[in-house]
Amino acid sequence: MLFCSSASEDLGCRRGEFSRKHYGSVELLISSDADGAIQRAGRFRVENGSIDEASDYMPGTWRRTDVHLENPEYHTRWYFKYFLGKVHQNYVGTDAEKNPFFLSVVLSDQNNQRVPQYRAILWRKTGTLKISLPYSPTKTLSVKSILSAMNVDRFEKGPREILNPEIQKDLLVLEEQEGSVNFKFGVLYAKDGQLTDDEMFSNESGSENFNIFLNLLGDTICLQGWAGYRGGLDTKNDTTGINSIYTVYQGHELMFHVSTMLPYSKENKQQVERKRHIGNDIVTIVFQEGDDASPSFKPSMIRSHFTHIFALVRYNSQNDSYRLKIFSEESVPLFGPPLPSPPVFTDHQEFRDFLLVKLINGEKATLETPTFAQKRQRTLDMLIRSLYQDLMPDMPKNMLNRRSFSDVLPESPKSARKKEEARQAEFVRVGQALKLKTIVRGDAPTSLVTTGLCRKEPWESQSFCSSFPYDIVCGDSWGQSLLVATDSAGVMLLEDSPTLPPVQVFDKTLTVKQMHVLEPQDLLIARADKGKDARLYVYRLSTLKRGIEERQLVRTKCDSRENKLEKTKGCHLYSINTHHGVELRIVAAIRNKLLLITRKQSRLDCLGSIATVTGTTDSPVEEFQYIREICLCDSPVVMALVDGPTGENDHMICVAYRHQFDLINESTGDAYRLHHVDSNRVNFVAAIDVYEDGEAGLLLCYNNICVYKKVCPFNGATPMIQPNTSDFHFSWNQMPNAIVCAFPYILAFTTDSIEIRLVVNGNLVYTAVVPELQLTASRVSVLAIRFYL
């Protein structure tokens, strides 16, 4: 069955181009007193949605589907969700540097989709690493192979299994170090003209508009006797006020520390009790009265070393709208959703959703700053070492060496099996009790299925072809149709209509392994056959279309003799430039040789931005010219073409082979090391060229790792390859088979799931379980995906 995920505005309309400017720019913000003397200064990233804050108040056009919780706990808290209260194995060992580690492994069903797989969590002082590995009934997975997949190959002491069921409590504590599932946010009321924190904290009450805003945020609750999440407030003696604002959003309990609801003291001008709570909140909302002509709030007005993010909210009574502005301390990583332009919301419910998601994502991002990350690492290191030392005396009786994850060895005596079954029953009982206790305590990650908003996500799929009898090798979209190469029936055109049967374009004598449909260039590029007989073929789409419409005979391999690019014999891989502009470039890999090909005699139609070709023959072969050959030290596995900023002798080719990604200068053939893979086994997945504000960058994907490298402006013919503040890396939760950029998302396709993250920071957004999945083709706004159901 074929499914198509299509969202023309939401998915990939900016494919290959993105900008961090959507997430604000860093500014030095200075706060002065009434006499003009500088009080405080700080560097904050300012998100305003538009360059001019005083721009028109007409609401901006933005996509509701861009609003996502990043790294949602229901997808990231694996131990609670998949391990706790279920039969699983836990191991302890020390790595080559003598640092203790813990490994948890479970054989689970992916979200009840009948997809069994191994899930593993590696607990180390640097943090947790998660990975899913496929299950095979005929092949047992060993502890060593799982650790090797996590790039841990050398040990000081090999892993040994922990049998004590109480270990589950300790591992749950380790997982909770990732951060709370509940949040507390400050809410500070500022009257028009107030420029100091003493003035703002001294407001005894808020305006009617402020009270309406509080009602939008959540419910007013009585603190005395409150049994839910309290966010550090007193629920017994009213020492922190009588009431507060509370809500539950997508499974998270949120408590708001509202300045006007916290105790007020006439004698204390600094309002220490109020500052004690709001000043210790990572994120604070500032509701400021007045219009845009009034002096605006700046974070430097607040004396707090703990608050990293301020959300400035202003209400406009003229059109009943809210304007939002975000200040983030410079060290906070980028987080979404980006503000619309202008950042004005007339739909109050949409504003609430946007604001709460922004606040939650912002606090999570702050926990990744050096200050919080180092503290978390110290705590995690202390907990792991303490747990390891506690286990050492019981090592002989409570631990067991095991080669695999079989629960009971088939040849074990009956008495041993019964003993093992009793141990497992006690293990599950202890885990289930812990799980129930966590849920009752309110610290459990909650399913978004029961608490999330009902809205259509941009990656939701729809049936494209309900019955297709052949295995698909590759494909590409052609208009609203899909051109696919099959394993045994040639190349077929599938129309976007359930009533129209597939149309055969080439018969099975032409075995296509790779293809690109380039509609603006009226061109089909295909790599057919294998080994010495492999070649590149080029066809005019208009000629193929005419043959289909006139119902001419199906083309064979013999009919394609005039379409061969002869010098590409033996080609095992090719790549094209994704931003064609005037010149189409093709690089064909023939063992360790690269052949650079361009298309000549093309001109750009300035009005329609469509390339037209002066040739009149049915075959476009004569329009291609061979530029040069480049010899490499090995045969490339993955390739990508990178456009230079000038287009004059500065185009590059990214190639992956051995244990490295290299950049090759197209003009000189010189190679530069881009990234070295420090792993015993390397499975190269993709190299994707992206352009941030016109500057080239590369997403390098291998094993379950994705690395973003920015190729700085070229110095002559040599790219500046050096560490850049915009570089980042992240780990997929599974080993992907294919990667697709559909901005603002990056999607990883495995054999049974689609993992969706944000390109700008690598944060997880969603994981969709799709049994027996294969990516067929991707296009700017359409993902055509092969599902075997």
Secondary structure, 3 states (H helix, E strand, C coil): CEEEEECCCCCCCCCCEECHHHHCEEEEEEEECCCCCEEEEEEEEEECCCCCCCCCCCCCCCCHHHCCCCCCHHHHCHHHHHHCCCCCEEEEEEECCCCEEEEEEEEEEHHHCCCEEEEEEEEECCEEEEEEEECECCECCEHHHHHHHCCCCCEEEEEEEECCCCHHHHHHHHHHCCCCCCEEEEEEEECCCCCCHHHHHCCCCCCHHHHHHHHHHCEEEECCCCCCCCCCCCCCCCCCCCEEEEEEECCEEEEEEECCCCCCCCCCCCCHHHHHHHCCCCEEEEEECCCCCCCCCCHHHCCCCCCCEEEEEEEECCCCEEEEEEEEECCCCCCCCCCCCCCEECCHHHHHHHHHHHHHHHHHHHCCCHHHHHHHHHHHHHHHHHHHHHHHHHHHHHEECCCECCCCCCCCCHHHHHHHHHHHHHHHHHHHHHHHHHHHHCCCCCCHHHHCCCCCCCCCEEEEECCCCCCEEEEEEECCEEEEEECCCCEEEECCCCCCCCEEEECCCCCEEEEEEECCCCEEEEEECCHHHCEEEEEEHHHHHHHHHCCCCCECCHHHHHHEEHHHCCCCEEEECCCCCCCCEEEEEECCEEEEEEECCEEEECCCCEEEECCCCCCCHHHEEEEEEEECCCCCCEEEEECCCCCCCCCEEEEEECCEEEEEECCCCCEEEEEECCCCCCCEEEEEEEEECCEEEEEEEECCEEEEEECEEEECCEEECCCCCCCEEEECCECCCEEEEECCEEEEECCCEEEEEECCCCCEEEEEECCCEEEEEECCCEEEEEECC
